[in-house]
Structure formats: C-alpha cells, structure tokens
Amino acid sequence: MSAALEAKKPVHAINQCSAQETAACCCIDVGTIIDNTDCTASYQQLFATRSEAEAMLADLTARARKAESDPCLISSQFAEQADGIELTADFTFCCQIESINFQLGLR
C-alpha cells in the first residue's frame, strides 16, 4: 500500500487504547473509575419540619446499614432555615462500591 493511501486510512479507537482502556470501543477498566478514592455519599435537603428531616435521616441510615459490609460512618446535622429544617448528612463507607450501591438505591 502506498504511503498516501496509508495516511488516509481511518484511525479506529480500538487501535488507540491506552493502558487503562480495554480493546473494545468506549470501554474503560473499572479500576480506572472505581478506585476507592470517593467512599463518601453526601445528602442535603430542606424539610418543612424537623420530624420529617429526622424520619428521612432514619430511612437513610437504614439504607446505609443495608449497603455496608463494615460499619458506615454517618455524620449529620440539622440547620434551621427561614423556610424549614435543612438536613445535611455524610455516609462514609469502607469502599467506593458500597457508596455507589447506597446512592443507586436512593434513585
């Protein structure tokens, strides 16, 4: 094949894979995405009453307990706002996949 024709050949993504990509188009090794650097899921929402916010925290805590393999660290706070009570909570799991499972369960 001549150099001119070789230069016009399309370049396919499968031929340009880096070390962290697989040989299939648009695929990346899971370890590139899930690398245990983000094990915390955060939640924030405004509620009309404190009892509604507390009920949501109880529900979220129960869901976190179902997703955990080791105890999940849960920190939360309630803040009074002009139009209700704001719940802010962080759920820190022992690994990132548990955090992802917890978040997917909330959808």
Secondary structure as the mmCIF struct_conf table of DSSP 4:
data_model
#
loop_
_struct_conf.conf_type_id
_struct_conf.id
_struct_conf.beg_label_comp_id
_struct_conf.beg_label_asym_id
_struct_conf.beg_label_seq_id
_struct_conf.end_label_comp_id
_struct_conf.end_label_asym_id
_struct_conf.end_label_seq_id
HELX_RH_AL_P HELX_RH_AL_P1 ALA A 3 LYS A 8
BEND BEND1 LYS A 9 LYS A 9
HELX_LH_PP_P HELX_LH_PP_P1 PRO A 10 HIS A 12
HELX_RH_3T_P HELX_RH_3T_P1 ALA A 13 GLN A 16
TURN_TY1_P TURN_TY1_P1 ALA A 19 GLN A 20
STRN STRN1 GLU A 21 GLU A 21
BEND BEND2 ALA A 23 ALA A 24
TURN_TY1_P TURN_TY1_P2 CYS A 25 CYS A 26
STRN STRN2 ILE A 28 ILE A 28
HELX_RH_AL_P HELX_RH_AL_P2 VAL A 30 ILE A 33
BEND BEND3 ASN A 36 THR A 37
STRN STRN3 THR A 40 PHE A 47
BEND BEND4 ALA A 48 THR A 49
HELX_RH_AL_P HELX_RH_AL_P3 ARG A 50 ALA A 67
BEND BEND5 SER A 69 ASP A 70
HELX_LH_PP_P HELX_LH_PP_P2 PRO A 71 CYS A 72
STRN STRN4 LEU A 73 GLN A 81
TURN_TY1_P TURN_TY1_P3 ALA A 82 ASP A 83
STRN STRN5 GLY A 84 THR A 92
BEND BEND6 CYS A 94 CYS A 95
HELX_RH_AL_P HELX_RH_AL_P4 GLN A 96 GLY A 105
TURN_TY1_P TURN_TY1_P4 LEU A 106 LEU A 106
#
